[in-house]
Amino acid sequence: MAPRNPIFEEEAEEEAESFLPLRSQPSGGAADGKARRTHAAYEDGSEDETTERAFESEEKVVVAWVSDEDCGDDGPPPPFSWRKLWLFTGPGFLMSIAFLDPGNLEGDLQAGAIAGYSLLWLLLWATAMGLLIQMLSARLGVATGHHLAELCHEEYPRWAMLVLWFMAEVALIGADIQEVIGSAIAIKILSRGMIPLWVGVVITALDCFIFLFLENYGVRKLEAFFAFLIATMAFSFTWMFGEAKPSGKELLIGTLVPKLGSKTIKQAVGIVGCVIMPHNVFLHSALVQSRKIDPNKKSHVQEALRYYSIESTIALIISFMINLFVTAVFAKGFYGTRVADTIGLENAGKYLQEKYGGGLFPILYIWGIGLLAAGQSSTITGTYAGQFIMGGFLNLRLKKWSRSLITRSFAIVPTIVISLFFDTYDSALDTLNQWLNVLQSVQIPFVLIPLLTLVSKEQVMGVFKIGPIIQALTWIVAALLLIINGYLLLDFFSSEIHGLLFGLGVCVIIVIYMAFIAYLILRGRDLFIRLTSYFTRYSLVQLVVTRCLCSRSSV
């Protein structure tokens, strides 16, 4: 195949590859890449047994595919099937749990209490951005047969791969601490304070055994359990929404009309900053491999991507509605009040009971049940993500129970220490949450940049690489998220850093941090060629203009 100029050749066919649903593409041939060949080797049993894989062949859900002879590579895709959509339903709902974890719920209630309904539009667009990133993660997993951690292991040199793995583990631990403490707070609420925070942490730590027990009964049973937890959250927060009776007109205006004030910028940054959970991107690229899909058959990949896109969209619409209900309840009850700035996960139930108490069932316990479902579901998915991250980056062939215990121990030990300290200083939990949000924000570039680099590479994705239009859109979204998180970091460190020596140390760390981000961006060969070409063309134009101006002045 003749080489193509990656800068100046703008083919209509490449633009049409942008997103779902996909039309038929020509065969990818050798460009399908190492990832696809290794997956094919695994399917026929020739791959090394020490190779890590997300799901064993016997664990995968079998899907009845239309044969290639019936539809053909260039023929129309098979008609939509509700039964097939049901078979693909599951991974997107597990992914959506990260949009409903205790950290997100705290961001929702604080946004409602401090900004009222005015940030609902941002919640909507933030969810849409999160959907775009998660669909790219699913696309990567389906088209290559490998998840993001495995591909980073192959794509980057060992030193860079180990740094990415370390950052992913740090992000996972930070998220896990928030989720475990959220569950422990819910247990404390439901027990009327009889169970202290640290005991709730220990109880929550045992959820990995629930996860292992359910996993033995198959992927579909595990997905059904998470569906039950999401339904519990939906029921609880819908009940609260009904008790609060917020204004429908204000809800509609807040969702459709953009409005941002100087007093609400911190809450706005918090809403957007919660969109991308680094471990969730790794998780989704692995979960989509729980169905039997041959990445060498384009018709199978196209159909799987279509159903996964529908399922993920439905799942995030549900998560958006739950987040909207939480925001609206606190906007109706506490916006403009003297307690608006002091509400957090720890005391939210008490304030809700004071405001809306006296119903059929105490709203304090409704809140506690919803928070417990959010915390338990997110901690179990965190355990799940930890397996894929550790196994993929390090190519470990460990028993699932041992890997779950290792992953869980990383987060539980520091969480117990933290809970023992903060159980007597409830107001300090907000400070802890701010530090953990900053920790998450720092890690976002180390999952976004590898994801966008890989889905843009023909050597990895073959004919399923994203086209230039979607590349531009996703890099704009990534840049927006990085700028917002940069603002969060700047605001946080400017208020927390005191002393010349400490400030100097932070500056050195920031320089190293930015240098590694620049390395990740420029390492993508196509992107580097594009940037080099653009700078070259700009320099040539500037040189020609300068010579023309000089010749005119001499005349």
C-alpha positions, 0 to 999 in steps of 0.5 A: 500500500502506497504511503499517504501524507498524514498532513495534506491528504483529507479523504472523505472516507477517513472523515466518515470513520468518525463515530457510530454507527459505522459504515463498512470499511475496507480491510485493514490488512497489516495495519490492523496492528500487533494488538489485533494479531495477538488477540487472534492468536489467543482465540485459536489457542496459540498465545502464551498462557502467561499473557494477561487477559481481561476475561477467560474465553469461557467467561464471556457472554455468547452473542448470536452474530449474523454471518459474514456471508449474510451481510458481507463486508460492504453490505448494510449492517443487520437490522436492530435487535432488542434481544441483541441490545439486551445481551450487550447491556451491562458494561455501560451501566457498570461504567456509569457507576463512577458518575454516581459515586459519593464524590459526585454526590457531594459535588451535586449537593454542594452545587445545589446548595451554593449555586441553586439550579444555575449549574444544571446545564454544566452537569448536562454537558459534562455528562456528554463529555464523559460519554464521548470519552467512555465511548472511545474507551469502549471503541478501543477495547472492542476493536483491538481485543485488548484493554487500555492498560494492556495497550499501554504496556505494549505502546510505551517504553518500560519506564513510561509504562511504569510511571503510567501504572503508578499514576493509575494506581494512585488515582484508583486509591484516591477514588477508593478512599472517597468511595469507602468513606462514603459507604462508611458515612452511610452505615453511620447514618443508618445505624444512628451513629452507633457504628463509627466511621472506622468500623464502617470502613472495615465493613465496606472492605469486605465487599471484595468478597461479595464481588468474588462470590458473584463473579463465580456465578458469571458476568451476567449475575454480577451485572444484575447485582449492579443494576439492583444497586443503580435501581436502589439509588434511582428509587432513593433519590427520586423519592427525595426529589418527590419530597422536595418538590422543586420548581419545574420551571427553574429546573428547565431554565437551569438545564437549558440556559448557561449561567456562571457566576464568580461565586459558583466557579469552584462548584462548576470546576468540581462538576466538570472535574468529576466527569473523568475518573481515570480508573473508569476509562481503564475499566470500560475498555476491559468490560466490553470484552465480556462478550464474545467478539472477534476483532478481526471481523469488521461486521462484528466490531461494527455491530458491537460498537453500535449496541455499546453506544446505545447502552452507554448513552442510556446508562449515562442518561439515567446517571444524569437524572440521578445527579440532577435529582440530588442537585435539585433537592439541595437547591430547593432546600438550602440555596441562599440559606446560612448553612449552604456553605457547610453542607457535606456528605457527613451532615447532609442527612441531618439537614435533610431531616430538619428540612423535610422530616415527617414524611412516610419514611424519614428522609434521613434514611432514604439519603443513607440508603442511596448513599450506601448503594452509591458507595458499595457499587463504586467500591466494588467497581473500583476493585474490578478496575484495580484487577485490570490496571494491575494485570494489564500494565504488569502482565500478571497472571494471578488468581482473581481473589489474590489480585482483588485482595492486593488491590483492596489492601492498597486503599483499605489500609490508608482509609482505616488510618484516615477514618480513625483521625477524621471520625472525631473531626467531621468538618475536616472530611471536606478538606480531605475530599478537596485533597482527593479531588486534586489527586484525581485531577492530577492523574487525568492527563495520564489516562486521557492522552494515551487513550486519544493517542491510541484510538487515533493510530491506524497501527493499533485500531486499523480501519476503526481509528477515529477520523480527523473530525472526531480527533479534533473534537476529542482533543478540544474536550481533553484540552478543556478538561486539562485547563479546568483541572489546571485551574483547580490545581492552581486555586488549591495550591495557591491557598495551601502552599506556605513557605519558600522551600515547600513552594520551590519543591512544588514548582520542581514537581510541576515542571517534571509533571508538565514535561511528562505530559508533553512527552505523552502528547508528542510521542504519538508519531502522527501528532508529532508529524502534524505539529512539525508540519504546521510549524514548518509551513508557518515558518516558510510563510513567515520567511516569504512574507519577511523577504517580500517586506524587505524587498519592498522596503529596499525599493 
